[in-house]
Amino acid sequence: MTNCFFDLVDLNGDGKIGQAEFQQMFDSVVGVPGEDCAAVFAALDRDGSGALDRAEFHQAVTEFFYGNDPNAPANHLFGRVVG
């Protein structure tokens, strides 16, 4: 399922999700504000390449849905959580 979602977000089909593609996805799905989306993208881009590859994206989805680390970057995948 993660690969299918990755393919939907990778609008230009280059095998990476750039920040603009990431922002467009989250604007469409959950309306995450631009500054929050940029911060989440930067945290998920673990190698600093400016894009998310499949491994980074898969790790983010896994951390979000199955992780138990309260400091994991993917905790804010669908917007910043404030308590």
C-alpha positions as CSV (number, residue, x, y, z in Angstrom):
1,M,0.0,0.0,0.0
2,T,2.8,2.4,0.8
3,N,4.3,2.0,-2.7
4,C,0.9,2.7,-4.3
5,F,0.6,5.9,-2.2
6,F,4.2,6.9,-3.1
7,D,3.4,6.4,-6.8
8,L,0.3,8.7,-6.5
9,V,2.3,11.4,-4.8
10,D,5.3,11.2,-7.2
11,L,3.4,13.3,-9.8
12,N,6.3,13.5,-12.3
13,G,7.3,9.8,-12.0
14,D,10.9,10.5,-11.2
15,G,11.0,8.0,-8.3
16,K,11.2,10.8,-5.6
17,I,8.8,13.0,-3.8
18,G,9.9,16.6,-4.0
19,Q,8.7,19.2,-1.5
20,A,6.1,20.7,-4.0
21,E,4.6,17.2,-4.6
22,F,4.6,16.6,-0.8
23,Q,2.8,19.9,-0.2
24,Q,0.3,19.3,-3.0
25,M,-0.6,15.9,-1.6
26,F,-1.2,17.3,1.9
27,D,-3.1,20.3,0.6
28,S,-5.4,17.9,-1.2
29,V,-5.8,15.4,1.6
30,V,-5.7,17.2,4.9
31,G,-4.9,20.8,4.4
32,V,-1.7,21.0,6.4
33,P,-0.4,24.6,6.4
34,G,2.6,25.3,4.2
35,E,5.0,26.1,7.0
36,D,4.1,22.9,8.9
37,C,4.3,20.8,5.7
38,A,7.8,22.3,5.0
39,A,9.0,21.4,8.5
40,V,7.6,17.9,8.3
41,F,9.2,17.4,4.9
42,A,12.6,18.6,6.1
43,A,12.4,16.2,9.1
44,L,11.4,13.2,6.9
45,D,14.2,14.0,4.3
46,R,16.7,12.2,6.5
47,D,19.5,12.3,3.9
48,G,19.0,16.0,3.1
49,S,18.6,15.4,-0.6
50,G,15.7,17.7,-1.0
51,A,13.4,14.7,-1.9
52,L,11.9,11.7,-0.3
53,D,12.9,8.4,-1.8
54,R,10.8,5.2,-1.3
55,A,12.8,4.2,1.8
56,E,12.3,7.5,3.5
57,F,8.6,7.6,2.7
58,H,8.1,4.0,3.8
59,Q,10.0,4.8,7.1
60,A,7.7,7.8,7.7
61,V,4.5,5.9,7.1
62,T,5.8,3.0,9.3
63,E,6.8,5.4,12.1
64,F,3.4,7.2,12.0
65,F,1.2,4.2,12.0
66,Y,3.2,1.7,14.0
67,G,5.9,3.6,15.9
68,N,6.0,4.3,19.6
69,D,8.7,6.9,19.7
70,P,7.1,10.2,20.7
71,N,10.0,12.1,19.1
72,A,9.8,10.4,15.7
73,P,9.8,13.0,12.8
74,A,6.8,11.2,11.2
75,N,4.5,11.9,14.2
76,H,3.4,15.1,12.5
77,L,3.0,13.5,9.0
78,F,-0.6,14.8,8.7
79,G,0.0,18.1,10.5
80,R,1.5,19.4,13.7
81,V,0.0,17.9,16.8
82,V,-0.2,20.4,19.7
83,G,-1.1,19.4,23.2
